Amino acid sequence: MDGCGHFLDNVFIERLWRSLKYELIHPGDFADGTDLRKALGRYFDFYNYRRPHQPLAYKTPAELCRPKAAAKKTTP
């Protein structure tokens, strides 16, 4: 995302928020904002390091952007 106002920048953000809404927010039951904040942290970790993405040839965003960091993060 280069910040120049290109329409493709918005596509990536819309996909992220759609996934977040359907995979975490709607099925989730959060008691308060603290529970939601913790769940969001776990979700973004999952989304970036463990969830394969079809447009990325079933790789994670971390594998494409930072391959060494992704390898360290996914190992137990």
C-alpha positions as CSV (number, residue, x, y, z in Angstrom):
1,M,0.0,0.0,0.0
2,D,1.7,3.1,-1.2
3,G,-0.7,5.7,0.2
4,C,-1.2,7.4,-3.2
5,G,-5.0,6.9,-3.2
6,H,-5.0,4.0,-5.6
7,F,-8.1,1.9,-5.6
8,L,-6.2,-1.3,-5.0
9,D,-5.1,0.0,-1.5
10,N,-8.7,-0.1,-0.5
11,V,-9.3,-3.6,-1.8
12,F,-6.7,-5.1,0.6
13,I,-8.2,-3.3,3.6
14,E,-11.8,-4.3,2.6
15,R,-10.7,-8.0,2.4
16,L,-9.0,-7.8,5.8
17,W,-12.1,-6.2,7.5
18,R,-14.5,-8.7,5.8
19,S,-12.4,-11.6,7.1
20,L,-12.2,-10.1,10.5
21,K,-15.9,-9.5,10.6
22,Y,-17.0,-13.0,9.5
23,E,-14.3,-15.0,11.2
24,L,-14.1,-13.2,14.6
25,I,-16.6,-10.5,15.3
26,H,-19.9,-12.1,14.3
27,P,-19.3,-15.6,15.7
28,G,-17.6,-14.2,18.8
29,D,-19.2,-13.4,22.2
30,F,-17.1,-10.8,24.0
31,A,-17.9,-9.8,27.6
32,D,-16.2,-6.4,27.2
33,G,-13.6,-4.4,25.3
34,T,-10.7,-6.1,27.0
35,D,-11.8,-9.6,25.8
36,L,-12.2,-8.2,22.3
37,R,-8.8,-6.6,22.3
38,K,-7.1,-9.8,23.3
39,A,-9.1,-11.7,20.6
40,L,-8.1,-9.2,18.0
41,G,-4.4,-9.6,18.9
42,R,-4.7,-13.4,18.5
43,Y,-6.6,-13.0,15.2
44,F,-4.1,-10.7,13.6
45,D,-1.3,-13.0,14.6
46,F,-3.2,-15.9,13.0
47,Y,-4.1,-13.8,9.9
48,N,-0.5,-12.8,9.3
49,Y,1.5,-15.8,10.3
50,R,-0.7,-18.9,10.0
51,R,-3.6,-18.3,7.7
52,P,-2.9,-19.1,4.0
53,H,-4.3,-16.6,1.6
54,Q,-5.5,-17.7,-1.9
55,P,-4.4,-14.5,-3.7
56,L,-0.9,-15.1,-2.2
57,A,-0.6,-18.6,-3.7
58,Y,-1.7,-20.0,-0.3
59,K,1.2,-18.4,1.6
60,T,0.9,-16.1,4.6
61,P,1.6,-12.4,4.4
62,A,4.6,-12.9,6.7
63,E,6.1,-15.5,4.4
64,L,6.1,-13.0,1.5
65,C,7.1,-9.9,3.4
66,R,9.5,-11.2,6.1
67,P,10.4,-14.9,5.4
68,K,12.9,-15.2,8.3
69,A,10.5,-13.7,10.8
70,A,7.7,-15.9,9.6
71,A,9.8,-19.1,10.0
72,K,10.7,-18.1,13.6
73,K,7.1,-17.2,14.5
74,T,5.5,-20.4,13.2
75,T,7.9,-22.8,14.9
76,P,6.8,-23.8,18.4
